Amino acid sequence: MKSHLAILILLPAVALCVADDDGFKRYQPILDKQPFGQEPPEADIVQVPASQSFARNLRLSMLFEGPDGTTRAGIVDAASKKSYILRIGEPQDGLEVVEADVKTSEAMIRKDNEVALFKLEAGSGEPISKTEQSSRKSSYADRRRALLQKIEERQQPPEPPPQPTLTGDALQKHLENVQMDAIRNGLPPLPMPLTPAMDAQLVKEGILPPQ
């Protein structure tokens, strides 16, 4: 009896895991590109004086969301006169984005074992400690979850346009009233002809001359 009970308990968990794996299969081409970066290995983060930091010659010039939903950071190196567009998990010339947030206009950039915090239009970055980095950095799982949620939202079918509240004779009557009011107030009329009844009413009111 106990073995049967254990099997019954495990079955839902196994089914959930299988369903989760199947659900991610359709995202595999996107996941293979690692748009949210690889889980970085643990490393001893060192903090150096700002005057000796790699960040002293760098400036964060832009932050934007790419077509794949990931945040990208534009970096300008005043020393080498080079510009970079960096995405999480894709280092260039030893520079790697650890974290970037468009809302806060901040990005953390790593080079070797040093990490610096950059802010838009705030000059060079400031070296930060491992503790400060951990307090600001989201996990690999968080980045994966956020990106897949964005993908899912983009794949949702658009909402149908709202249906008009007036149709048929009621809509025609409404448009005729709008047309009459526009002519009475000297406004550009709607692209619709006057009916004989509308014309007669405007003549009666002295708005139009009699034919």
N, C-alpha and C positions, 0 to 999 in steps of 0.2 A: 504493500500500500504506500509506503514512504517513497519508494522509487517512482511509482506512478505519480505521486504528488509533486515530486521534484521535476519530473518531465513536464507536467502541466504548468509549473511555474516558469520553467526555462523557455517554453515554446514562444510566449509573447515577446520575450526579450530577443530571441533569435530572429523572429519575424520582423521586429523593429529594426534590427541591425541590417537585415537583408534589404528591407524597404529603403533604409537610409542610403545604403550603397547604390541601389538601383536609382534612387533619386538624384545622386550626384553624377551618374554616368553621362547624362546629357550635358553636364558642365565640364566634362573631362578635357575637351580641347582648350577651354579657357583655363582650367586649373593647371594644365601642362605648361602653360606659359608663365605660371607663378606670378600673376599680376599683383599679388599682395605680399610678395617677397618670401624668402625662405626663413625658417625659424633660425635666428642667428645663434651660433654657438656661444656658450658662456665664455666671457673673457674678462680679464682684469682691466677695468676702465681706470685710466690714470687722469689726473687733473693737473694741468700745468698753468703757469701764469699766463695771463692774456697776451702779454708781450711776446711770448714764445709759442703760442698756440698756432696750429695750422690755420685757424679761423681768422687770424688777424688780417689776412689779405683777401678773404672771401666776403661776398655780400649776397644776401637772399634778394633776388630781383623780382620773382613772381612765384605764385602758387596757383595752380589750376587743376581742374579735374579732367583727366584724359578721356577719350572715347570709350575706354574699357572700364571706366568708373573709378580708377585709381587716382590718387592725388599725386601731382608731379611738382617738383621744385626747380625753379630756375636759379642757377648759381653763377656769379661772375667772379673770376679770379683776377684781381688787379695786378698781381705779380706776373702771371704768365699771359695775361690778356686773353684768356680763354673763357668761354661761356659753356655751361652745361645745363641740360634738362635731365634731371635725375628722378628715377622712380624707385620706390622701395624694392630692395633686393637686386638692383642692377647697378653695381659700382662702376664708376668711370675714373680712371687715373687715381685709384685708391680712395676716392670719395664715395660715400654711400649714405643714402637717406635712411635713417633709422625710423623716423616718424615725421609725418607732415599733416598739418591741419589747416584747411582753408579758413575755417571759422575763426580760429584764434590767430591766424596769420603767423604761425610758427612752424619751424622745421628743425629737427635734430639731425645733424650730419656727423658721420663717423669717419675718421681716418686713423688707421692702425688701431691703437687702444685708447684713442682720445675721442670724446664726443663733445660737440659744441651746439648750443642752442642759438638759432637765428630767428630774427623777427623782420618782417618786411619793413623796408625803409628805416632800419635802425642801425645802419653801419655794420661793422663786423660782428661775428658771433661771439658768444661768451662761453668759455669752457664750463662744463657742468660735471658734477660728481656722479658716480654710479648710482648713489641713492636718489639724486635728483632725476636722473634718467629713468630709473625704475618707476618713480612716481608719476611720470608723464607718459611713459611708453605703454601702448596697448599691446596685447599679446598677439601672436600669430593667429590663434583661433579667433580672436576678435576681428582682426582684419579680414580673415576668410569669411566669417559670418556676415560682416557688413557688406563686403563686395557681392556675395551671392544674393543678399537681400536686394541690392541695387539691380542686379541682373534680373532677378525675379520680377521686380516692379516694372522694369522696362519691357518685359515680355508679356505683361498683362494686356489684354485687349483694351483699346480705348473705350471710354464710356460713350454710349450713344448720345447724339445731340438731343437736347431737350425738345420735347414735342411742343408745337405751338398751342397756346391756350385757346386760341380762336381758330375756327375752321369754317369752311363753307359760307353760308349766308351771313353768319355772325362776323367772319373776317372781312367779307366784302363790305358790310355796313360800317365796320370800324374804319376801313380804309377810305370810304366815302366821307365819313365825318372828319378824318384827318385832312383830306383834300379840301373840304369846304373851309375848315379852320385856317389852312395855309393860305387860301385865296383871300379870305376875309382880312387876314393880318398882313397881307403883302409879302408872304414868304414864298420861296420857290415851290411850285406845286409838285405833286407826285406824278410819275410818268404813267398816268391813267386818264382816259377821257371822261368828261362830264356826262352824266346821264341827262336825258331831257328833264327829269324832275330836279336834279341838282342845278342845272342851268336856269330853270324857271325860278327856283328859290333864290338864287343869287341875283337875278334880274329884279325880283320882287324886293329884295333888300337894298337895291341900288348899287350893288357891288359891280355888276356887269351891265353894259348897255343892252337894251332890247334889240333883238335881231330884226 
